[in-house]
Amino acid sequence: MTTGERTNDRTNDRTGARTLPLASWRYQGTLRTYQRDVLDRVPVEPGDPVHVVAPPGAGKTLLGLLLAGRHGARALVLAPTATIRSQWARSASALHGEATVSEDPDRPGDLTALTYQMLSVLDTGSPLTDLATADWRRELIDGGRDDAAAARWIDDLRTSNPAAFRKGVRRRSRAIRKRLAREDPERLAEALHPNARALVDRLVAHGVETVVLDECHHLLDHWALVVAYLLGRIRASGREPVVIGLTATLPSTDDRDAHDTYTALLGDVDHEVPTPAVVKEGNLAPYRDHVWFVEPTPDELAFLRDHERRLAALIRGALAEPDGIDWLETTLQPETSTGPVPGPDPGTRPATAEERLAAAFAADFPVAEAAARTLAEFRPDHPLLALLPDDVRRAPDAEGRIRVLARYALDRLLPDPDRAEQWQRIKRSIVDFGFTLTDRGVRRSRDPIDTVLASSAAKDRAVVDLLHLELSQDAADRVRAVVVTDHATHGNTRGSAVPAAGALRTFATVATEDHPVPLRPVLVTARHLRIAARDADVLLPALEQRLGTTCSTEPVPDDPHVLSVETPGAGSAAVLAAVSALLADGTTRLVIGTRGLLGEGWDCPAANTLIDLTAVATSSATQQLRGRTLRLDPAWPRKVAHNWTVTAVIPADVPLDAAPDVSRMRRKHEQIWGLLRSDAAQVVRGTSIALTDGQARRLAGLVAKDERQTVRALDETIAAELPTRADSWAAWRVGEPYADRESTATVVEEPRTQPFRTGPTAEFVLAVVLGAVLWLLAESARGIVALWRLGSVPGVLGLLVVIGLAVLLVWPVARQLGLALRQRFSTVGAYRRAVRVVVDALHRAGRVPAFGEGDVRVTAQMAGKVPQSFTMEVLGARPEDRRVVTGALAEFFGPVRTPRFLLQVSRTERATVRRAPLLVVALAVARAVTPGDRYFAVPAAVGRRRADAEAFAADWSRRVGPCRLHEIDSPESLVLLVRARRTSGAATAAPVLRDQWS
């Protein structure tokens, strides 16, 4: 039943109060755990958009309806397709209640479901172009032209200089986007067709207040424009709209303007349903992410080696020469001096080398570090290097070299007219290495190293290797694989004699390969359909049956093993549907195609193995690709998906220090939830879902040019330790209860041995001092007791004095010894106390709310009796609060950079406890015989105020052990900072931040 004749919400006949038609909706089924969480945690208030992210299969439709019902007013649902629109209408009609549902734009109901296209019929061309042109015309009128002359001038420019016209439109379009969400409705209406404006008028007059935007990541450009117009009209009618945005993935931030438009409409994400929750509920297939590594081909390696030689020659020709060395020294030894020198002759003394080095790092840490590494490369015996940490002796990577060279050129060459030719030569040369140098500095441009690695022909061979590996595992007969590239043909052939990368080249490699079982691969792109010649007798009849047309084939030039298939009368959508059906029934078990065709919108539940060859690492693109394999497959109830990322790594024996493809692999995994590879009981985000700790260390060694590590050995380890699909299914524990709780952890890997304790030498000294004093006191007490037995009053007073001295002298020493022994025998306890000090300091500084004892958890991963890592987890807090805490923990436990305050702790640090003279003496003795200070950076969130830093140090001294606080505010303290960098941190590597879900 529709209600097109109604113009307002129903009213109660007796009271005149407004009745909210959707408030009567009731869902009679059982909500999933994460659906209840969304409804419990996300408020629905006019003027405050609701923005929910949930993966496909999570039940977003039901969530949207129940959120709309919470507000109760008449609602409009906008969907990207007619199929999805009808799903909304059916789901709404299934709810219990009296609300009416309509899909008819002419007769809206209490809930009206339409497509975006119904509402966004444009009058002409691009709405932003039209609005920008109108703005331009008004600017010309303001400048003195009349309306006709302004319009004529713009039309002439459009014809005579299209590039200038487009540039002007783009500039004005950006300004329009920024004010899009709150634009004057009359201005926005200029771009719409009269029929679209009439539909908006009808919906507003009908009383629509809630607007539900399904798949809202599509809200870019003209769809966003229309939604903004609708919302503006609702506001103009005197009502504040409720906007509910639902999507499986957020839009990419690559187009900053379009992303700004999106966030202006929907704001930040209010709740994200993690994919693991939907898997646990049994609505998506369990899955595993994997990584496979390749070395570039010999031709590509030859290009990379030549690239390294030319880069090394460019750097050496500038910075290894006397002027270059002088610039490096000057950069690391800037002119500076100390404060006034005390004594009869006032003035300043020259700064020491260590003080000047400290000043250089304080002024510009990245440049000073890169300059130090470069100096170590060309002058490894330079005396300045003795003042720096050992890791500075490692040569800079390719990007670091370029940036040092650029700074040298800006400092020494550009100001000198006589060196203009050298400036121009360096400026021209670094373009070949992916950088552009101007008088403003250096910036990245197209990187040839990244291009070669991203499009390496070795990745095509990796597809073959991965297929062999999958077919050797359990469930091999169920493998249905999809290989996705960016384009049919893309990249370049620099450094290689093979064709350009892409789906066509990958298919040519795979089609000629023998497999343990017939895969009968199919290539499908928007313009190509190809099969292997040997499979024509099976695939051609199957395609003809699915398409209902006669197909023809012809050999592909220069490749007799591959046939190109023509499908008269069948468009690309029909062809893709036919290929998908063949994959589902097993006629083909391998489809190769492009991201545009096999990414968002492609739905084939049979697909269970993804091999990702794309070079796009945005969250939206990555999650959309993974989503293709996660659909439940009715033919395989215990389906488990495998998602592979193929990554090219420069081998360790090639001196070029660059790993852009490894960085891209890491970015791809940053937003992907999965089972922790080293402990399948945990669900986390990041590369640890694809690599074990041992594999990650091998990769790190390979990137760091450890020639003991090879790509082959790493892949062999990955293959040997690949979990079976049956084990993965069991590890996900589908159907078992879960908390739907996110936490964030700081992970310290390969920690130093108990970095906070005061022993062992200090422990020994404390024990000896404590024992000696107790012995002396015991002997004194024995004599006093003897006097007391003789009835001597002084004996009684003496005994009381001895007891008082025992408490005063012995208790602080005993307490410190007990604390040191606890830390010695309970490293986890020491970390827990250290973490508690940091968390409480953040609370005192007003950065986070108070955390209970159960909200902070520290666990150790042991190898025998030796801890391999410590995980410090924060529970029960808002995501932003968790980030503050884990970021501060990573800062504290990591290498010292440029903090305002340093905390000095060691096995021999002097006591800060007042009125504890014996403890001071004991630790002074220990300090004299035991070296080894360690420094920690007081987190910036704590060190903003001196009072907070002092409270932090006092709390540390009380809970963990003796310490000393240093403020970095003088040349002397800068020297201390340089020394601190040599012995800082709780581990040899920086801590890792890890998101966790349970």
VOLUM-566661 format. One record per residue (C-alpha): z, y, x. Coordinates in steps of 0.001 Angstrom, whole numbers, plus 500000, padded with zeros to 6 digits. Layout:
BEGIN
ZYX...
***
This chain:
BEGIN
500000500000500000499145503432501307500707506761500527497972509256501223498882511325498167502377512028499500502862515145501599506555515004502532509324512528503136510907511193499993513956512999498655516975511661496830516706512737493165520450513371492775521378515057496047518071516482497244518801515032500707515853513868502734515343510081502847513959508725506115511423506023505202511546504014508457515346503915508529515218500967506122513440498744508672515325495601509682514258492931512154515373489495511005514614487659514240516582487392517483516014490136520010515545489214523642518283490311526032516227493056527629515073494317524219518705494732523180519353496556526444516562499053525745517838499717522238521412500067523495520664502293526474517839504585525338518717507374522881516116508682520403516458512422519999513923515044518854512558517051521768513527514414524361510640511966524976511373508243525234509508506606528108509740502815528460507904500643530996507636496921530244505218494242531472502613492583529232504249490024526966507575491881526873507376492740523167506696496463523533505324496642519989508592495524518415510548497852520700508374500798519699508795500073516011512575499724516247512858502915518303510772504739515691512937503262512955516032504612514667514724508168514108513540507136510657510947509839509980507284509138509297505528507921512421502078507771513969501142505028516435498221505665518772496686502644520504493795502343522985491789499741521000491263498657517393492664495196518218495927496630519502496065499057516565495904496144514129498663494322516036500922497321515437500116497355511734500809493614511354504098493836513273505253496824511206504385495077507946506477492074509037509646494159509281511980494106506314512102497448504521510281499665502072508174501681504528504439501633503925501924500919506686498373502217506961495431502013509339493395504448507269493176507957508781492342509374505356495385507834503642498355507825506048501474505781505320505082505974506399503762504416509591500134505089510397498389503166513204495248504742514671493314504585517914493308507461520380489560507729519810490007508440516082492093511462516922490153512713519924486581513223518758485349516077520905483192518941519755481336519126523087481498517552526525484776517668528402487591519585526686488996520778529973485582522057530994485277523910527702488742525432527967488227526331531615484905527955530784486548529907527980489244531117530396486547532090532884484682534016530223487840535922529293488454536761532956484923538234533186485508540241530013488759541587531458486717542565534514484368544770532477481644542530531025481104542102527313481303538660525727477539538001525727477112539094529362480036536932530478478664533848528719475173534492530138476531534875533693478399531538533476475317529753532056473169531136534888475709529964537487475833526520535899472065526230536408471554528010539727474620526784541634476182523709539986478583523166542904480060526660542554480298526217538794482139522895539148484502524380541728485389527253539405485941524900536487488150522564538555490341525429539689490891526676536149491301523140534778494274522584537062495988525620535582495240524396532061496706520958532780499954522491533952500531524213530617498984521433528567502072519943526925503286523300525528499913524963525023499292527133521990497824524747519373495087527201518447493867527262522054493794523484522258491957523216518984488919524890520582487966521623522256488219519358519211485651518380516622486398519782513129486964516244511835489631515628514502491309518923513657491284517989509973492927514623510768495661516362512761496224518767509869496480515842507460499046514011509625501182517120510090501082517913506394502036514316505653505298514853507540504695512845510731507517513543513203507495510469515456504486509797517684504352506407519418501936506265522355500981502707523279499625502037526792500509505643527496499351505458531120495910506229529670497136509672528657495029511581531138492615514420530468491264514545526919493611511995525297496561513911526704494966517113525440494760515783521885498316514443521905499574517792523213497676519531520402499225517233517793502740517764519157502168521509519244501090521489515593504214519496514603506383522068516371504496524891514709505350523329511330509052523751512102509840520169513148510646518919516683508661515717517328509986512470518770507600511064521395507854507384522351505700506313525288505209502613526058503277501202528993503105498195531288502464500322534346502790503925535371499633505874536236498770506455539863499953509633541540496673509880543460495384512451540974498269514903541131497007517079538308496475514189535909499867512764536788501492516138536147499867516163532713501283512716532003504836513560533085504731516854531173504261514844527977506569511897528667509009512963531389510763510445533614511050506751532801514079506115530572514095502349530979512001499818532836512033496204531725511786494148534912509162491426534926511807488802535849513590489422532544510432488532530625509941485438532803513528484337532182512982484695528441509956482400528712507393485030527728505632485247531103504879482534533626507118482148536696505400483293539853505536483619543625504064486257545908502623485150549244501015486820552242498325485404554530497392487031557820494094487192559679492871488497563008489748490665562939486536488909563901485340489022567544482871491800566734485580493809565011487997493214567893485364494462570317485143497677568316488946498021568203489253497431571947486609500055572592488457502364570212491675501840572182489914502444575498488433505703574263491790506811572803493614505919576020491040507793578072491328510836575808495137510863576042495206510137579777492603512769580504494847515407578943498464514306579278498478512216582471497188515172584471499622517641586111499307520171583277499921517478580696502975516150582526504239519692582866503858520214579119505724516959578397508548518057580704508630521522579159508733520010575677511701517843576657513388520569578734513140523806576754514646526987578170518263527217577058521682528100578417525332527535577656527786530003576197529962532354578260531467530851581402535249531382581564536643533088584642536554536431586431532738536550586453531515536482582842528015535245582058526249531981581340525532528970583454522214527122583454522017524267580973522011520780582403519022518460581961520971516504579359521779519670577418518137520808577418517055517339576330519551517510573480518188520904572460514631519513572391515595516667570052517628519010567875514694521413567521511966518850566664513034515222566756509632513553566065507748515584568668510480515154571269510571511400570673506767511081570924506725513245574060509420511064575635507455507898574858504308509418576328506164510481579455507505506929579804503952505629579566502614507828582381505758508370584491508008505343583851510308506326586733510853509907585558514556510841585828514647512244582271514120508760580887517487507621582227519103509973579707517367508384576712517788505128574753515846502112575993513582502016572937512063505357573970510428503563576882508090501808574454504671503465574342503906505474571195501621504008568574498115505361568012499247507972565494502065509142567776499613509573570645497248511642568548500027513895567290501344514519570817497828515304572007497332517693569083500581519519569827499576519819573487496203521235572473497847523749570140500446524812572726498336524915575882494629524958575045494148527088571926495998530157573315493931530081576539490348531425576087489348529821579379490126526379577942488141526785574718485704524047575698488522521526576236490034522519572871486702521916571129486229518577572921489622517277571817489069518655568327485753516787568055487099513606569632490111512984567430487921513000564324486776509544565459490380508400565324491074509507561751492549512985562328491443516574561896492741519295564245492812522962563198494814525996564235497325525007561528498009521622563072496787518059562718496286516061559533494989512637558633491424512042557562489391508845557160490839506273559553488235503966561161490912501494562259492130501156558683488551500812557447487792497960559856490996496088559047490806496604555281487229495308555098487472492671557840485088489751557437487961487520558499489429488027555032486487486178553493487282483192555675490930483529554645489892482946551030488481479583552061491648478709553999493877479669551086491858477599548633492184474576550924495922475226551168496370475539547395494365472388546794496630470474549186499781471405547257501331470093544076499516470897540822496239471106542775494315469847539746495535472875537751494481475568540229492382478293538596491789480954541221490646484582541017489551486572544071489553490347543533487898492974545748487589496718545334483827496791544760480801494554544787479822496145548111481944498685549947483225499707553344480944499769556351479672497442559037481135499343561988481982496839564691480397493935562830476961492459562323477822490975558922477080492723555605479430495306554172482625494018552577482999493331548893482691490640546269479109489775547218479996489067550844483105487095549903481148484953547463478470484251550061481162482914552395482906480800549774479769479425548132478614477644551271481992476039551957482914472469551092486195472019549227488305468930548578487312469126544906484368470903543262485415474487542492481987475645541296482660479320542130481223482120540001480707485740541038480887488276538228480688492066538556479371494782536282475835494217537683475872490746539230476317487161538088475920484579540847476573480896541348476140478430544184472761476691544095474406473269544239476345474004541005473406475155538905473063471872536991476635472249535665477134475986535375473809477071533885474026474898530750477656475895530272476810479610530555473882479268528158476087477523525628478773480212525837476292483122525745473895481673523221470908482633525349468616481052527933469566482013531474467248482189534452467993482106538178466400483266541378467517482820544997469396485668546631467402487125549539468505485796552935470930483357551315469356480156549938472788478779548983473343481431546287471509481986542988471437485185540972471696484513537220469945486628534592471395486649531056468908488319528710470527490110525811474096489599527014476085492571528224478706492541530939481550492119528413479948488989526959479271487606530421482872488184531472484145486487528306481897483492528978483040483185532590486666483458531466486127480610529020484571478483531766487601479176533973489919478152531140488193474810530510487815474046534228484031474192534390484599476698537167487880476886539031487148480002541050486022483446539894485253486214542372484897489785541136485963493390541353489143495204540423487295497254537808486283494119535905489131491675536628491973494206536653493524495952533677492233494672530354491001491281531571492895488512529832492466484895530871495726482905530531494316480041532601494190482161535786497118481134537976496118481944541563495243485471542675493817486265546098494024490025546525491489491543548936491772495083547578492716498110549656494514499943546836498301499866547148499406502027544209502104500592541985499857500668538918496911498873540549499128496264542211501105495423539094498017495339536911496428492787539249499554490616539328499698490767535575496406488878535307498018485608536448501307485870534548500065485162531016501404481951529495498834479149529488499004476877526419497272474167528450500004474252531150503471474860529661505094474826533126502566477158534669503537478888537928501376481696539304500652482277542998499651485783544090498291486090547639497795489297549632495467488918552623496396491206555509494616491891558795496716492285561947495546493396565376496585490606567794499260491309570362496873491060573313494870494055572021496758497150573235495825499277570207499171499913568501498289500353564822499078498313561719497681500118558655496940496908556752500500495672557278501766499020555967499514498641552913500867495125552318504410496504552409503519499266549947502015496721547566505277494800547469507598497787547152507416497714543332507045493955542790510044491898541665510205488308542830512377485518544190513861486277547589512046483892549901515130483178552027517343482604548961515547481791545716518730482446543737518169486183544191515542488407542555514566491418544679511733493858545367509835494168548636508171492030551286511165489704551387509770488040548240506747486938550260508150486319553755511237484508554949513479486303557412512005484230560227508441485023559169509300488724558914510661488644562470507473486941563687505388489621561998507533492388563481507074490874566914503333490645566395503108494302565350505334495260568307502855493557570697505035490589571592502376488314573097504501485252572325503625485791568658500222484935567195498624485206563779497828481500563803501442480546564458502631482883561702500200481403559169501158477867560185504781478741559462503838480232556087501856477122555141504596474755556284507295476635554370505274477287551212507462476424548208505940474050545703505135475257542228507598472755540808510363474192542997509408477721541966509603476777538296513068475343538806514196478344540882513367480799538075515727478924535703513693479886532658515779480109529505519128480478531249521304483527530509521011486600532722522786489940532972519667492175533047521399494250535688519791496078538568521585496840541793520604498319545114521668496868548446521699497972552048520945495049554348522013495091557999520044492380559788521026490844563128524232492891563284526101493664566464529273491615566800531985493321564754531062496915565645534228498412564124537035496347565641539235497461568535539133494344570734539117492006572421540624493879575381542397496398573156543794493552571088545125491914574238546683495166575437548244495815572037549677492303571953551095492620575485552620496040574793554004494861571484555485491739573072557016493678575979558591496287573743559943493662571380561410491761574322563079494937575649564385495808572216565622492253571716567469492335575045568933495729574191569990494481570797571649491430572359573819493644574561574647495951571689575597493012569465577962491822572191579658495241572185579797495218568400581606491887568437584252493530570604584734496072567819583012498971569561581897501704567166579221502947569645577862499405569518577208499739565787575508503112566260573504501720569162572255498839567032571109501281564367569318503351566995567542500266568343566422499294564859565150502836564287563259502810567589561785499443566714560427500797563448559198504031565033557560502507568107556642498978567135555351499374563576552236501480564406551328499091567232551889496026565060549897497575562222546966498380564521547073494898566056547057493316562615544092495451561575542193494546564755542895490848564296541787490986560655538513492563561745538140490014564502538558487029562213537006488554559060533855490465559877532936490617556194536293492223555509535634494823558207532272495686556671533808495808553210536435498307554343533797500397556141531603500447553033534568501416550884535303504375553159531689505610552793531637505132549009534969506880548504533853509761550740530744510234548607532953510393545523535312512937547123532276515042548059531162515028544398527976513114545090528676510017542945531191508954540302534119506716541222533306503068541884535728500258541086536606497530543542534223495135541816531324497602541947530921497344545726530167493917547142529593492814550742528240489355551565527232487772554850524355485409555470525566483029558142523846480833560709526699478492561494529582480773562391527369483679563375526431486289560719522677486856560512522874489767558101525209491705555856524227492744552342526120495702550884525460495832547149526319498568544636526729497520541000527452499223537703525895502627538333522913504731537430519868504117539631520127507589541149523791507004542063522959503643543611520269505308545687522711507921546958525193505244548008522722502855549621520929505715551351524243506912552810525095503376553934521700503009555606522244506366557331525720505389558517524910501879559731521521502839561182520462504548564405521754508077564944519154510780564410520303514365563803523617514339561914525980517267561680528988515029562358529400511944564530532090509329564158533074507795567511534630504352567252535145501851570022537324499102571289539189501732573311539251504896571229542442506948571457544684506883568415544568509676565900547798508580564195550486511227564644554022510363565742552873507017567207553480507494570933553547503809571809550209503234570069548713506167571957549944504680575241548701501199574382545213502385573458545097504659576481545707501589578685543010499689576798540623502612577181541157502617580919540154498956581286537548498493578544534227500360578262532065500500575163532016503354572689529888503192569569528771506082567382527920506361563706526298509246561860528486510666559118526101510589556122524561513964555317525881513784551753529409513617553199528937515928556172527829519015554289531392520345554377533744519992557300536670519193554998534793516198553564533911514948557041537518515264558199538734513393555126536152510698555879537446510325559459541067510217558303540267507526555735538391505522558382541364505738560762543677504532558009541540501659556666539311500522559506540615501677562876541008504556565310538125507021565418537219510503566552535134513048564633532645515244566493530755518195565035527340518755566591527544522522566929527326523315570649525293522418573753528068520052574813528026518270571482524230518001571639524700516122574894527074513797573069524361513305570436521890512180573111524460509702574424525254508530570910521647507537570314521919504980573103524784503088571437524471503882567760524224501761564676525695498478563525522538496515564379519561496575566700517247497536563810517564500109561059519097498804557800516788497851554944517202499105551366516649496384548795516521496561544995518065493505543323518117492155539775520317489564538148
***
